[in-house]
Amino acid sequence: MKKLLSIQALALSCVLTAQTATVPTQTAFENLESGLNGLAKKGQQLAGNQLYLQSQVDSLSAQNSALWAKVDSLITALKDSSQPTPPVPPQPIGKVVKVYNAQELKAAVKSEVAPLHIKLMGGIFDFRPYEALQVNKQVILDGSEGKQASYLFGAQLILREGAKGSTIKHLNIYVGDGRPENQISERDAFKNKADDVTFENCTFGFGVDETGQNLGANVEFIKCLLHYPLSSPLHNKGPHPKGLLLAHYKGEQGSKVTIDQCAFLGCVDRNPMFNAGVTGSVTNTFIYQCKFGIGFSTHRGKDLPPILASTSNIVIDKCWKTWFRPVHLNANAQGDAKIYAQNWIVNGEWRQTPWDDGAWLRKIYGHYEAKEPPMPMPALIPINQVKEKVLSEVGARPELRDSLVLSSINAAKNGTKIPTLTTAQGHWPVPVNPSK
């Protein structure tokens, strides 16, 4: 009897509960099921996104590793290819011809004879108002023997690919701003497109664009002077006084450039400027009165090899933005670089490396620093001797320096201002007769 009453009470309780509770409808169950399915799909999407992002990270990491593996391989190849070899005694190059004026020089350059040793016997070789002196065969242009120093006035020296193996020495080359004015934007004192070229003890000036431009491989600039770039209003970009541009051109050209014991005096920037794809070294070099010192630009460098550069024993005076731009990067920089910079004196202050000068510099540009030279360097002289040694030995025929060269050299020695020239008119140097 008690068990029967208990069962009846339980049944009554269930009836009362059913009367007061909300029973879920079929629609509610369907909505719940749809919501659960939606959450499941979002979970799958999130998981897929995570896998995709991880794959992208892995891919970028692999690409980065592959890139720097190529850089390391290139550095190793450059080092391996630069093992010292016994010096080869200089050999005479082809026929020797002496020239005394611009017409004879042009005739020798255009002749079929190659290789050819052209001796410029001093004085002015006048190409004014303007002419391009194009060389497309192996030559030695030699101004070392005349009774006066040899000057090319109004001539832009252009070495084309056929001039491979040429040597240019002891020449003063001043291109100037003569007519036709529509070519001003390309008026460099020299433009080299040939490989295996040596510029030794040359003086370059009055460039209206760069003072000079190199696009060749295995090119050396030894004891060269670049000064008095013209700040000409005729340039289509406005006054454009600059030093030396090192550019990449067709495959391996533009690589393995050596600049040693040179002087850049009064060049605003490009002292020199490495463009993307260029490898080279700058050593024992003096830079005076500039906005920027040595520059490195990765502009348009996405599809080119990285810049590999070794710079050491660099002395820079009277520069007003050097520490902010030791590496010049355009706003849309796309390339890579490994730059070794050691033992610089800038505005009287010694730095073991310019990368150490300020947290901002390290943060912005530090990832371009190389701890070891990626390019071999010539022998280094004591840095406290660089300025004096370079200024005493640089340029064409140091024993026959004219007043224009002496004015820039003395300004650099004394810490005075080199005048900014807007035109070549009235400033052409006068050759000096040798002392009796």
Secondary structure as GFF3:
##gff-version 3
##sequence-region A 1 436
A	DSSP	alpha_helix	2	20	.	.	.	ID=ss1
A	DSSP	alpha_helix	26	80	.	.	.	ID=ss2
A	DSSP	beta_strand	95	99	.	.	.	ID=ss3
A	DSSP	alpha_helix	102	110	.	.	.	ID=ss4
A	DSSP	beta_strand	116	120	.	.	.	ID=ss5
A	DSSP	beta_strand	123	135	.	.	.	ID=ss6
A	DSSP	beta_strand	139	142	.	.	.	ID=ss7
A	DSSP	beta_strand	150	159	.	.	.	ID=ss8
A	DSSP	three_ten_helix	161	163	.	.	.	ID=ss9
A	DSSP	beta_strand	167	169	.	.	.	ID=ss10
A	DSSP	beta_strand	171	174	.	.	.	ID=ss11
A	DSSP	three_ten_helix	181	186	.	.	.	ID=ss12
A	DSSP	beta_strand	190	192	.	.	.	ID=ss13
A	DSSP	beta_strand	198	200	.	.	.	ID=ss14
A	DSSP	beta_strand	203	205	.	.	.	ID=ss15
A	DSSP	beta_strand	210	214	.	.	.	ID=ss16
A	DSSP	beta_strand	219	222	.	.	.	ID=ss17
A	DSSP	beta_strand	225	227	.	.	.	ID=ss18
A	DSSP	beta_strand	242	246	.	.	.	ID=ss19
A	DSSP	beta_strand	257	260	.	.	.	ID=ss20
A	DSSP	beta_strand	263	265	.	.	.	ID=ss21
A	DSSP	beta_strand	273	275	.	.	.	ID=ss22
A	DSSP	beta_strand	279	290	.	.	.	ID=ss23
A	DSSP	beta_strand	295	297	.	.	.	ID=ss24
A	DSSP	beta_strand	307	319	.	.	.	ID=ss25
A	DSSP	three_ten_helix	322	324	.	.	.	ID=ss26
A	DSSP	beta_strand	337	346	.	.	.	ID=ss27
A	DSSP	beta_strand	349	351	.	.	.	ID=ss28
A	DSSP	three_ten_helix	354	356	.	.	.	ID=ss29
A	DSSP	alpha_helix	359	365	.	.	.	ID=ss30
A	DSSP	three_ten_helix	366	368	.	.	.	ID=ss31
A	DSSP	alpha_helix	383	393	.	.	.	ID=ss32
A	DSSP	three_ten_helix	398	400	.	.	.	ID=ss33
A	DSSP	alpha_helix	403	414	.	.	.	ID=ss34
###
